[in-house]
Amino acid sequence: MSPKRQNLLERVAALPEELLGEVEETVDEILRWHDGVYRLSDDERAAMRKGMEAARRGDFVSDEEMAAFYRRICG
C-alpha cells in the first residue's frame, strides 16, 4: 500500500463515527465522476424531476433574478 493511501485510510479511521456517512457519500460521488458515465443519486434524480416539472409548467426565473444570482455567487 502506498504511503499516501495508508495516510488517507488512517485519517478516515480516526474520524468520528458521525462523519463516516459524509466520507462514504463523497467517495461515491468521486467514483461516479470517474466511471465515465455519471449516474445520478436518488436526490439528484428527484431534483432533476422537480426542475423538469417546473420547466413544463413554464416556471422560470427572470433574467434579472439570474443576473442577481450570478453576482451573488461569482462576486
C-alpha positions in Angstrom: 0.0 0.0 0.0 1.3 3.4 -0.9 2.2 5.9 1.9 -0.4 8.3 0.5 -3.2 5.6 0.6 -2.1 4.5 4.1 -2.2 8.1 5.4 -5.7 8.6 3.9 -7.0 5.4 5.5 -5.5 6.3 8.8 -7.1 9.8 8.7 -10.5 8.3 7.8 -10.2 5.7 10.6 -9.6 8.5 13.1 -12.8 10.4 12.1 -15.8 10.4 14.5 -18.4 7.8 13.5 -20.9 10.5 12.6 -18.7 11.8 9.8 -18.3 8.4 8.0 -21.6 8.8 6.1 -20.3 12.0 4.6 -17.0 10.4 3.6 -18.9 7.5 2.0 -21.1 9.9 0.0 -18.0 11.8 -1.1 -16.2 8.7 -2.3 -19.3 7.5 -4.1 -19.5 10.9 -5.9 -15.9 10.7 -6.9 -16.3 7.2 -8.3 -19.4 8.3 -10.2 -17.5 11.1 -11.8 -14.6 8.9 -12.8 -16.8 6.0 -14.0 -17.1 7.6 -17.5 -20.9 7.6 -17.2 -22.3 9.8 -14.4 -25.1 8.2 -12.5 -27.4 10.4 -10.6 -28.0 9.8 -6.9 -31.7 9.5 -5.8 -31.6 13.1 -4.5 -30.1 14.4 -7.8 -32.8 12.4 -9.8 -35.5 13.9 -7.6 -34.1 17.4 -8.1 -34.0 16.9 -11.9 -37.6 15.7 -12.0 -38.7 18.7 -9.9 -36.8 21.1 -12.3 -38.3 19.4 -15.4 -41.8 19.6 -14.0 -41.3 23.4 -13.3 -40.0 23.8 -16.8 -43.0 22.1 -18.3 -45.2 24.5 -16.3 -43.2 27.4 -17.6 -41.9 28.3 -14.2 -38.6 30.1 -15.0 -36.7 32.9 -13.2 -36.4 36.2 -14.8 -33.2 37.5 -16.4 -32.8 39.9 -13.5 -33.1 37.1 -11.0 -30.4 35.1 -12.8 -28.1 38.1 -13.0 -28.5 38.7 -9.3 -27.8 35.0 -8.6 -24.6 35.1 -10.7 -23.5 38.4 -9.0 -24.0 36.7 -5.6 -22.2 33.5 -6.5 -19.4 34.9 -8.7 -18.8 38.1 -6.9 
